């Protein structure tokens, strides 16, 4: 009897010790700061890609995202980044340049990593020391501006174009700085940038369409937040006055432009998720090279028909996606 009891105690003790040795599954907290609401497909795609990589929301990963900060100013991004650091998140996913700058400043002196997705020219923005070896706590996905190439595609589709209406807010120093080289290069493509392109309100942006000369296209890339909010007005005016819209950098997700030469939200998001996965598993941002998002040609035949634009078969065959 004593022998049986001793065996029972030993077995019970072994099971108890084995249970104590089982490590609890690792859980992660990722803070998110998003610059503009229209970038929300990047966040959706990031979460979906993270799920595919084994990070299931509510089980082993939590996302902290304050939607009220989106479309805010730099002060709002700075405050949100500091709040996320105080929450001791494992990683900050910064969607856009200004949130990335806020996150970089906030994580100084901590071991919290930042993955930006996307940023145009992170080296010039001071986010990384180099593309190959970012240094510090920050790395991510960059977009190399292809605005010149996008206009080139637009002019291939409509070679009769003489004027370009490219609405932009000259009071937005950040956007103007990013787009100025493009505006300067427009004449080299044999067309003229209309002075009416400089607008400060959505109402001005839409009203300018009424007086555009013949053989004009509307072309835009990055827009200031206040102009972005007036896109519906612009599209309505373009439809009324039959001025075709071409775009770049819209993620292939919008339906109004005849053409969008762009990276894709899903592609950027997948790249960002793969990078976040590597960092959460121990890779150092300092040694994780910045990756470049790929560009694709999206064509919309429904929009083309609305404006009476004919797209050659040769161009159609080069498109990544054609909406019919």
C-alpha positions, 0 to 999 in steps of 0.5 A: 500500500505504501509503495502504491501511494508513493508512486501516486504522489510521484506521478502527481508531483511530476504532472504538477511540475510539468504543468508549471513548466508550460510557457504561456503563449506569447501575446503582442500589442501593436499600436496603430497611428494612421495619417489619412482616413483613405489609407484605411485599406492599409490597416485592414490589409495589415491585420489580414496579413498578420492573421495569415501569419498566425497573429489572431486578434483577440487571441495573441495580438491586440491592436490599439488604434485611436480613430479620432487621431486620423486626419489630425495634425502633427500635435495629435500624432505626437500625443498619440505616439506618446500614449502608445509608448506609455501603454508599452506596446510591442510595436507601432505601425505608422501609416503615413509620414507624419505618424512615422515621425511622431512614433520615431520621436516617441520611442527614443530611449525605448526598445519599442519598434516602429514599422512605417507603411508607407512613407515617401523617401524615409531617408530625406524625412530623417526616419532612417540613417540609410535604406539598407541599414536604418539604424535606431528603432525604425524601418518600414515600407517606402514609396518611391514617387512615380508621379512623373511616370503616372502622368506619362501613362495618362498622356499615352492614353490621351495624347491630345492633352494640352493642359493639366489641372492638378489641384494642390494646396500651396499652403500645405508645405509638406505636400507641396514639398513632396510634389514640387519637383513633379510640378516643375517637370510637367512642361517637359512632357509637352503639357502645361500645368494650369495656374488654377491648380493652386487651390486652398479649399474643396469649393475652389477645387471643384469650381475651377473645373467649370472654366478649364480649357479644352484638352485638359485632364484632371490629374492628382497624386497626394492631396492635402487632407482638406482637399481630400475631403472634397473629392466627391465635389470634384468628381461631380464637376468632372462628370458634369463638364466631361473632364477625365480624371487620372490619378496616382497613389490611390491604391487601385481602390477608387472607382472615379479615375480613368487610370491609377498608377499606384502601389496597392494597399494589399501589397504594401500591407503584406510587406508591412506585416511580414516585416512586423512579424520578423521584428516581433520574432526578434529581428532588429529594426536597425538591421532590417532594410527598408523595402520598396513597394511596387507600382501597378497600372489600374485602368477603369473602362467604365470611367473611360466611357463616361468621359469618352476616352478610348484606351488602346489594346496595347495599353490595356494589355500592360495593365495590372487590372482592368475594371470593365 
